[in-house]
């Protein structure tokens, strides 16, 4: 997993490999730390995830709930049909915007996370 800063309170989290019961804690802890340290806009990329089970989905839901509690938002990037199907049949896609293209997800968060300009 790698993290790239997109703005003052926005990050892109790139997840790789398999997200399952044994690997999900290493994905969960950094996400919790990011939100608790002030990140309010998460973009989670599942582009390089080969497999994800329900424990990975649980991590995503937990991250979504935590960022919502801190008045933020979360987007997910996913183009893997099998993982996308998991997100759709569990109605996760009704909670979080899921994008197939990285640029669209980043633009969406960047628009929200941009510092407001005083008049």
Buried (B, 14 or more C-beta within 10 A) or exposed (E): BEBEEBBEBBBBBBBBEBBBEEBBEEBBEBBEEBBEEEBBBBBBBBBEBEBBBEBBBBBBBBBBEBBBEEEBBBBBBBBBEEBBEBBEEBEBBEBBBBBEEBEEBBBBBBEBBEEEEEE
